[in-house]
Amino acid sequence: NKVQDKEWICGDFNPKSPHKGNLYISWTEFDKYNSKDSNDFSRIKFSHSTDGGNTFSEAIIISDTVGDCVDGDNTLEGATPAVLPNGAVLVAWAGHGNIYLDKSTDGGKTFGKDRVIAAQKGSWDIPVAEIMRTNGMPFLVADNSTGAHKGNVYLLLGDETHGDADIFLLKSTDGGETWSEKIRIGDDSIGNGKDQFLGHIAIDPTNGDIYIVYYDRQHSE
């Protein structure tokens, strides 16, 4: 009787991981979608599979806080998982103007305490002129390649730090414990009113090269 939204999946394909073959899914649950009732909440849920997706564990709540159900800046949304080379699972999501991160070291059975790893100026519901709806929800990926940066974790997000929509990258070299300052992606002038939005990220599984795509309006009238 609740709404499940924006599910995201990843797998553990590391040959030396104690949880090799596991699949992990994270998503948002709304008590009642688009509700403005202060008694209706959103939360981040998680499930895992140990048999190739044939069955999944009973979903657990991994967010220590809740959001509203308005489907806006104060709703917890955009939860994406990533697996480290040692099998640890990270999940990141947005809400209340922050990016949250949680971690599991037992194959997704339990999680620790949420941490705010970055502020998201303007939060995730970012308006862009003449487009019905855009957002700056985070995407989390880990480098499981054999490249020089194996083990790095990258988080892509959008926000309005400079007054218009921009895409930013954060990097962790210690399994998500600490994070770099936000690195702005794009080559237009800062604060010029030209929006970059709806970014996505992928890592080359052989050498760890990072690929980022996004919409860019710097050449639009």
GITABEL-V772506 format. One line per field, one symbol per residue. phi: phi as a letter, one per 20 degrees, with the letter a starting at -180 (. if undefined). psi: psi as a letter, one per 20 degrees, with the letter a starting at -180 (. if undefined). A space follows every 10 residues. Layout:
phi->???
psi->???
This chain:
phi->.cedblfbcb cedefdffdg nfdcccaddd fbfmedffed cdbddbbccd cmnfccfffd edeedcdedf mbgeefbmfc ebdegenfdd ccbdrlmcdd ccbcdcmnfc ceegcedaec fnmeeefcgm cgacbdgfcd ccedfdffdg nfcccdbdbd gdncfcdccd ccdcmnfccf ffdfdpceff meneedbleb bbcffecngd cccaecdfde f
psi->jrppqlqqqr qokphjpikp iqqppqrppp gopjpjpijp rqrprqqqpj kkjhqqqpqq pipirrraji lbhjporkpp qqprhjiqpq pqrqqkjrpq prqpjkkjgq rbpqqoiqqn piahnopppj pgprrkqqpp qqokajaikp iqpppprqal hjhrpqpqpq qpjkkjgqqr rppppqjrpp kjjpqprlqq qqppigijqp ppqrqpjijq .
